[in-house]
Amino acid sequence: MKRTKLSRRTMLRGMLGGAAVAIGLPALEMFLNTNGTAYAQGDALPKRFGIFFWGNGTLPDFWVPKGTGPTWEPSATLAPLADVKDKVSVITGMKVYTGNTVPHFSGSAGILSGATPLSNGTELATFTQPSIDQVIAEAVGQDTRFRSLEFAVQPGGRSLSYTAPHSVNPPENSPAALFQRVFVDGFVMPGSTPMPDPRLPLRQSILDGITEEAAALQQVLGQTDKERLEKHLDGIRALEKQIEKLQQNPPSLAACMVPQKPLDEYPDVDGRPPMSEISRVMVDILVMALACDQTRVFSQWFSSPVGNPLYPGATAGHHQLTHDEPGEQPQVQSILLYIMSEFAYLVKALGAVPEGDSTLLEHCAILGTSDCSYGKSHLLEEYPILIAGSCNGALKTGLHYRSPSAENASKVLLSLARGMGMTLDSFGQGDARVTSSLTAIEV
């Protein structure tokens, strides 16, 4: 391949089955400005991993539970978890060791990827390593229609699910769009015989048709652009695997059913988004997506770092209140209770689905966390960490672990990865790297 100039419109072209094929290129660095199954009896049920994330941290004085071990009692903020405390472990006293150069984002990168973010200013900040959900999806996400599912509850909310630097998985922001994607477009009820889709007969990868030109292009790219092109091609391959999955007759999954179709829109009420209603509809869709084995990895971005939604009863947006409300910040505390109620709903919804001789929840590991500890000062000590589900018995539930020495929060990520079946020797980079997990939460 001889090219004197590459542009955003450049296509990789080739032949496949006598037909011309072409794919576009990802946003390479050179384009930028310089400033710029129900399963057979005895088979192991699959493990699932999820993230529940909210923005703007906590109020540490009202977060830490009373007592440690299995006899803990929910704190004022964790009161909504009282009914599911035997299914949730609370981890306190941990620290994110990524430095705090980008408020709200350094903590997010640390607790989700174990690495310091890259930033030329907040708007250009990016993770330098894949987020924990994508690390796990790489191992367990290949056998389902969706490698992972991401959805945001806050209107316009963002995702922090990264596969690589500058490569973020955009969330579904609409319950209707999430439902359409999972249960309408290409969905086949497990155990049924799928009707052949005339658009899906092409089983040979389109990448086979452009292999020669792609290889030639990689010879003229810098290392960063090589990595981006490889990720782009990997994404196309993953999409083709998803199409192949649609051609297969799925197994019967006893708990699987199509959830109720959501409303097309959930308008604000007096300027306040109905986030609880939106969240619960999306969780109901998610739970059935897991029960129908459409995905095994998800992330629920309840609210964004620096997010400023107006919650019920609040006189200002959430982020503004974390900095401006005086005293013990009762309005911020009310918002945190609201958010914890939604985390409790997720736990209960998963626990209500029978699967094998237990529940869907028992086959999950769910990380609940935020972008910092104390929102007012963007603290990275006393980091809020919740773990729900036992991950097929790999993790302990119903306990409060209190770190005696501000241990590295990446230990939790290593425990989660190992609980999901990964054999990792370490997790994270730089000061956030760990070689030992948090054994206190492991079975």
C-alpha positions in Angstrom: 0.0 0.0 0.0 1.4 3.4 -1.0 -0.2 6.4 0.5 1.2 9.9 0.7 -1.5 11.2 2.9 -3.9 9.8 5.4 -7.1 11.6 6.6 -10.2 10.9 8.7 -11.9 9.7 5.5 -9.2 7.2 4.7 -10.6 3.6 4.2 -9.0 0.2 4.4 -10.1 -1.6 1.3 -9.9 -5.1 0.0 -11.8 -8.0 -1.6 -14.0 -10.6 0.0 -15.9 -13.2 -1.9 -15.4 -11.2 -5.1 -16.9 -8.1 -3.5 -15.2 -4.9 -2.5 -15.1 -4.3 1.3 -13.9 -1.3 3.2 -13.7 -0.1 6.8 -13.0 3.3 8.2 -10.1 4.2 10.5 -10.4 5.2 14.2 -9.4 8.7 15.4 -5.7 8.4 15.1 -3.3 10.7 16.9 -1.9 11.9 13.5 -5.4 13.4 12.8 -5.3 15.6 15.9 -3.8 19.1 16.3 -0.6 19.1 18.2 -2.4 20.8 21.1 -4.8 18.8 20.8 -26.8 -20.9 28.5 -29.5 -22.2 31.1 -26.8 -24.5 32.0 -26.9 -28.3 32.2 -27.2 -29.7 35.7 -23.8 -29.6 37.3 -22.4 -27.0 35.0 -21.0 -23.9 36.7 -23.2 -20.9 36.4 -21.5 -17.9 34.8 -20.1 -15.2 37.0 -21.1 -11.6 36.3 -19.4 -8.4 37.1 -20.8 -4.9 37.5 -20.1 -1.4 38.6 -22.5 1.0 40.3 -20.9 4.5 40.3 -22.1 7.8 41.6 -20.4 11.2 41.4 -19.3 13.7 44.1 -18.3 11.3 46.8 -19.7 11.0 50.3 -19.7 12.5 53.8 -17.1 10.3 55.5 -18.4 11.1 59.0 -21.7 9.6 58.2 -20.5 6.8 55.9 -18.4 4.4 58.1 -20.5 1.6 59.7 -20.6 0.8 63.3 -18.6 -2.4 64.2 -16.5 -4.6 62.0 -16.8 -8.1 60.6 -20.2 -9.7 60.2 -21.8 -7.7 63.1 -21.6 -4.3 61.5 -24.5 -1.9 61.6 -25.3 0.4 58.7 -24.2 4.0 59.2 -26.6 7.0 58.7 -25.7 7.0 54.9 -25.9 3.3 54.5 -29.3 2.9 56.2 -31.0 2.0 52.9 -28.8 -1.2 52.8 -30.2 -2.5 56.1 -32.4 -5.1 54.3 -29.5 -6.4 52.2 -26.6 -6.0 54.6 -26.0 -9.8 54.6 -25.4 -9.5 50.8 -23.1 -6.5 50.9 -19.6 -6.0 52.2 -18.5 -2.5 53.2 -14.8 -1.6 52.9 -13.5 1.5 54.6 -10.2 3.1 55.5 -8.7 2.4 52.0 -6.9 5.0 49.9 -6.5 5.6 46.2 -2.8 6.1 45.4 -3.0 8.0 42.1 -2.3 11.5 43.3 -5.1 14.1 43.0 -4.1 16.3 40.1 -7.5 16.2 38.4 -10.3 16.6 41.0 -13.0 14.0 40.7 -11.1 12.3 37.8 -8.0 11.1 39.6 -10.0 9.2 42.1 -12.3 7.8 39.4 -9.3 6.5 37.4 -7.7 5.1 40.5 -10.6 3.2 41.9 -11.6 1.9 38.4 -8.2 1.3 36.7 -5.6 1.4 39.4 -3.6 4.0 37.4 -3.0 7.7 37.3 -5.0 9.4 34.5 -3.5 11.4 31.7 -4.5 15.0 31.5 -3.8 18.2 29.7 -6.7 19.8 31.6 -9.9 18.2 32.8 -11.6 18.3 29.4 -8.8 16.2 27.9 -8.4 13.7 30.8 -8.4 10.0 30.0 -7.6 6.8 31.7 -4.2 5.4 30.9 -5.3 1.8 31.6 -8.5 -0.2 30.9 -11.1 0.1 33.6 -11.8 -2.9 35.8 -15.0 -3.8 34.0 -13.2 -4.0 30.7 -10.3 -6.0 32.1 -12.8 -8.5 33.2 -14.8 -8.3 30.0 -11.7 -9.2 28.1 -11.8 -12.5 30.0 -15.5 -13.3 30.3 -17.3 -11.2 27.7 -16.6 -13.2 24.6 -19.4 -15.7 24.9 -22.3 -13.3 25.0 -24.0 -10.9 22.5 -22.7 -7.9 24.4 -19.1 -7.9 25.7 -20.4 -5.4 28.2 -23.3 -3.0 28.7 -23.0 0.5 29.9 -25.8 2.8 30.9 -26.1 6.2 32.5 -29.0 7.4 34.7 -28.2 11.1 35.0 -29.5 12.9 31.9 -26.4 13.4 29.7 -24.4 11.3 32.1 -21.0 10.0 31.1 -19.3 6.6 31.2 -15.9 5.9 32.7 -15.6 2.5 31.1 -12.4 2.6 29.2 -10.9 -0.1 26.9 -7.7 2.0 26.3 -6.6 5.6 26.5 -9.1 7.9 24.8 -11.3 4.8 24.1 -14.4 5.1 26.3 -17.5 3.0 26.0 -20.4 5.4 25.6 -23.4 4.7 27.8 -27.0 4.3 26.8 -28.7 7.3 28.3 -32.3 6.3 27.5 -34.2 3.4 29.0 -36.0 3.0 25.7 -32.7 2.9 23.8 -31.3 0.3 26.2 -34.4 -1.9 25.8 -34.3 -1.6 22.0 -30.7 -2.5 21.9 -31.0 -5.6 24.2 -34.5 -7.0 23.7 -35.5 -5.8 20.2 -32.7 -5.5 17.8 -31.5 -9.1 17.1 -32.8 -10.5 20.4 -33.6 -14.3 20.3 -35.4 -15.7 23.3 -33.1 -18.4 24.8 -34.3 -21.8 24.0 -36.3 -20.8 20.9 -35.3 -21.5 17.3 -34.1 -18.2 15.7 -35.4 -17.2 12.3 -32.5 -16.8 9.9 -31.7 -13.1 9.3 -30.9 -12.6 5.7 -28.4 -9.9 6.8 -26.3 -12.4 8.7 -25.1 -15.1 6.3 -21.6 -13.7 5.9 -19.7 -15.8 8.3 -16.2 -15.0 7.0 -14.7 -12.0 8.8 -14.7 -8.7 6.8 -11.3 -8.2 8.3 -9.9 -11.0 6.2 -10.6 -8.8 3.2 -8.5 -5.9 4.3 -5.7 -7.8 6.2 -3.0 -6.9 3.7 -3.8 -3.2 3.6 -4.2 -3.0 7.4 -0.8 -4.6 7.9 0.8 -2.1 5.5 -0.8 0.8 7.2 0.5 -0.3 10.6 4.1 -0.1 9.2 3.7 3.7 8.8 1.9 4.5 12.0 3.5 5.6 15.3 3.1 3.3 18.3 0.1 5.1 19.8 -1.8 5.0 16.4 -0.8 1.4 16.0 -2.5 0.6 19.3 -5.6 2.6 18.4 -5.9 0.8 15.0 -5.5 -2.6 16.7 -8.3 -1.7 19.2 -10.5 -0.5 16.3 -10.0 -3.8 14.4 -10.6 -5.7 17.6 -13.9 -3.9 18.0 -15.0 -4.9 14.5 -14.0 -8.5 15.2 -16.1 -8.4 18.5 -19.1 -7.0 16.5 -18.8 -9.9 14.1 -18.7 -12.4 17.0 -21.9 -10.8 18.3 -23.5 -11.3 14.9 -22.4 -14.9 14.9 -23.9 -15.3 18.3 -27.3 -14.2 16.9 -27.1 -17.0 14.4 -26.8 -19.6 17.2 -29.8 -21.1 19.0 -29.3 -20.0 22.6 -29.8 -22.4 25.5 -32.9 -22.3 27.7 -32.5 -19.9 30.7 -35.3 -20.5 33.1 -35.5 -17.0 34.6 -35.2 -15.2 31.3 -38.1 -13.1 30.2 -38.5 -9.9 28.2 -38.9 -7.0 30.7 -41.7 -4.5 30.4 -41.1 -1.9 27.7 -40.1 1.4 29.2 -41.6 4.8 28.3 -40.1 6.7 25.4 -39.2 9.6 27.6 -38.9 10.4 31.3 -39.3 14.2 31.5 -38.1 16.4 34.3 -40.5 17.2 37.1 -40.2 20.9 38.2 -36.7 20.9 36.7 -35.7 17.7 38.5 -34.9 14.5 36.5 -36.8 11.5 37.8 -33.5 9.6 38.4 -35.0 7.0 40.7 -37.6 6.1 38.1 -35.1 6.0 35.3 -32.6 4.0 37.3 -35.1 1.3 38.3 -36.4 0.9 34.8 -32.9 0.5 33.5 -32.0 -1.9 36.3 -35.0 -4.1 35.4 -33.8 -4.2 31.8 -30.2 -5.0 33.0 -31.3 -7.8 35.3 -33.1 -9.6 32.5 -30.1 -9.0 30.2 -28.0 -10.9 32.7 -30.7 -13.6 33.3 -31.0 -14.1 29.5 -27.1 -14.2 29.3 -27.0 -11.4 26.8 -24.0 -10.0 28.8 -21.9 -10.8 31.9 -20.4 -7.4 32.5 -22.1 -4.1 33.1 -21.6 -0.6 34.5 -24.3 1.6 35.8 -23.2 5.3 35.9 -25.8 6.6 38.2 -24.4 10.1 38.2 -21.3 11.7 36.8 -18.2 13.2 38.4 -18.9 16.9 39.0 -22.5 16.0 38.1 -25.0 18.7 39.2 -28.5 17.2 38.9 -31.2 18.7 41.0 -32.5 16.1 43.4 -35.8 16.1 45.2 -35.9 18.6 48.0 -32.5 20.1 47.1 -32.1 23.8 46.7 -29.2 23.5 44.3 -27.4 20.9 42.2 -25.5 18.1 43.8 -22.0 19.2 43.0 -22.7 22.7 44.0 -24.1 21.6 47.4 -21.0 19.5 48.1 -19.0 22.7 48.1 -21.4 25.4 49.2 -23.7 23.8 51.7 -22.5 24.8 55.2 -22.2 22.7 58.4 -22.9 18.9 58.2 -24.5 19.3 54.7 -27.9 17.8 55.4 -29.0 18.2 51.8 -25.9 16.3 50.5 -26.7 13.6 53.0 -30.3 13.4 51.7 -28.9 13.0 48.2 -26.6 10.2 49.3 -29.5 8.4 50.9 -31.3 8.7 47.6 -28.4 7.2 45.8 -27.9 4.3 48.3 -31.6 3.5 47.9 -31.0 2.9 44.2 -27.9 0.7 45.0 -30.1 -1.3 47.3 -32.7 -1.6 44.5 -30.1 -3.1 42.2 -29.0 -5.6 44.9 -32.6 -6.6 45.6 -33.6 -6.9 42.0 -30.7 -9.3 41.3 -31.5 -11.2 44.5 -35.1 -11.7 43.4 -34.1 -13.8 40.3 -33.7 -17.5 41.0 -30.8 -19.1 39.2 -29.7 -22.7 39.9 -30.0 -23.4 43.6 -29.5 -19.7 44.6 -30.0 -16.3 42.9 -28.5 -14.2 40.2 -27.0 -11.9 42.8 -25.0 -14.8 44.2 -23.3 -15.2 40.8 -22.4 -11.5 40.7 -19.6 -9.3 42.0 -20.7 -5.6 42.0 -18.4 -2.8 42.9 -20.2 0.3 44.3 -18.0 3.4 44.5 -17.6 7.1 43.6 -15.0 9.6 42.3 -13.7 10.7 45.7 -14.3 10.4 49.4 -15.3 13.7 50.9 -16.8 15.7 48.0 -16.0 19.1 49.4 -12.2 18.5 49.4 -12.0 15.7 46.8 -10.4 13.5 49.4 -8.9 10.2 48.3 -8.5 8.7 51.8 -11.5 6.9 53.4 -12.6 5.8 50.0 -16.2 4.6 49.7 -16.2 1.0 48.5 -19.2 -1.5 48.5 -19.1 -5.0 47.2 -22.4 -6.9 46.6 -22.8 -10.6 45.7 -20.5 -13.5 46.4 -19.3 -14.2 42.9 -20.2 -17.9 43.0 -18.8 -18.2 46.5 -15.5 -16.5 45.8 -16.2 -13.4 47.9 -17.4 -12.9 51.5 -20.6 -10.9 52.0 -22.2 -9.2 54.9 -19.1 -7.9 56.6 -17.4 -4.5 57.2 -13.7 -4.5 56.7 -11.9 -1.5 58.2 -8.3 -1.0 56.9 -5.9 -0.3 59.8 -3.3 1.4 57.6 -4.9 3.2 54.6 -4.3 0.2 52.3 -4.1 0.6 48.6 -7.6 0.5 47.1 -6.2 -1.4 44.1 -6.2 -4.5 46.4 -10.0 -4.6 46.0 -9.7 -4.5 42.3 -7.3 -7.4 42.3 -9.6 -9.4 44.6 -12.5 -8.8 42.2 -10.5 -9.8 39.2 -9.4 -13.0 40.9 -12.9 -13.7 42.1 -14.0 -13.5 38.5 -11.5 -16.3 37.7 -8.6 -14.2 36.4 -5.1 -15.3 37.4 -3.5 -11.9 37.8 -0.2 -11.4 39.7 -0.8 -7.7 40.2 -3.1 -4.8 39.4 -2.5 -1.2 38.7 0.5 1.0 37.9 2.9 3.2 39.7 2.1 4.0 43.3 -1.4 2.4 42.8 0.1 -1.0 41.8 -0.4 -3.9 44.1 0.8 -7.5 44.1 -1.5 -8.7 46.9 -5.2 -8.6 47.1 -7.6 -7.9 49.9 -7.7 -11.4 51.3 -10.1 -10.3 54.1 -13.0 -10.3 51.6 -12.0 -13.5 49.8 -13.2 -17.0 50.6 
